[in-house]
């Protein structure tokens, strides 16, 4: 379980100064929508919980690396940037509730961590001191895997209507980080991208690497972009293959199916780690016994297979008959409830109870950065005063 000192606040002045230093483009991207982007306090977690998270991540990486795990359609070789392993921490330990293949927030958390470097907090940091260099090295490695020793010169950060996305400010931070590394970076909607026979272009400039933030994980709505990726005309990360290997929610059912894992040759100690650290997950299939599911619904959390950002996700005890009927049609997974951690925070003399989850940003099996998201209500919606991304310290 985590421990939280009520009197320990982040250095708000230092954070505001760091935000101000990012320049006019960044300042203009911060609006009233982002009033609760950063939490008022750091989160302290136990070394035991952190060790379990590392152990679960290592076990997942080992299983996913097995040849039998997935048949890769395009022979993708990239590792995939910014996998997000999201955990709920409670009295029974750390529980992996989701893996994301395009986890947002890393650049914002890098800025938050950098702004708080002078704080004398207990515990140890959950990221290296050279995090920016580490993140740039990750993108360069993705490029090197596909293109060898040629210099990475241009990057495109792509998302639908990017300036309307809630995390658009971190696109600006990423663009600035690439610029400091001598890499020209653009931000654009996929509709603005031109796919030619010899590559991908934006306003006449050839793009070396696409940092993919689209939530159409298969790129089904963007056949030209998918074709350019498949034909290796551009390096694209994270890719549809990375999503299939890790983030498709049906994989959580595979990772908690002890019999199937054993048959695939997974060692029993790895299976034990996975079953202890990942809540049991089952795929809802058309034709399942709806009455039996209804009777036990309060023990489960239901998520759409291709969902993201908690859209279409429901606690079983909150379900109406109508929504339950839609879930039973299929394309949902059910995961045993693993409640998020909770902590009491006193800010400006007012005490509030917050929920939180912990996100580990992972590249090539290694944790680069750990942050928390503090919130009230059902989802991490960045609308709670005092909530938002939080610094994590390990006690």
Secondary structure, 3 states (H helix, E strand, C coil): CCECCCCCCCCHHHHHHHHHCCCHHHHHHCCHHHCCCECCCCEEECHHHHHHHHHHHHHHHHHHCCCCCCCCCCCCCCCCCCEEEEEEEECCEEEEEEEECCCCCHHHHHHHHHHCCCCCCCCEECCCCCHHHHHHHHHHHHHHHHHCCCCCCEEEEECCCHHHCCCHHHHHHHHHHHHHCCCEEEEECHHHCEEECCEEEECCEECCEEEECCCCCCCCCCHHHHHHHHCCCCEEECCHHHHHHHHCCHHHHHHCCHHHHHHCCCCHHHHHHHHHHECCEEEECCCCCHHHHHHHHHHEEEEECCCCCCCCCEEHHHCCHHHHHHHCCCCEEEEECCCCEEEEEEECCEEEEEEEEEEEEEECCEEEEEEEEEECCCCCCCCCCCCEEEEEEEC
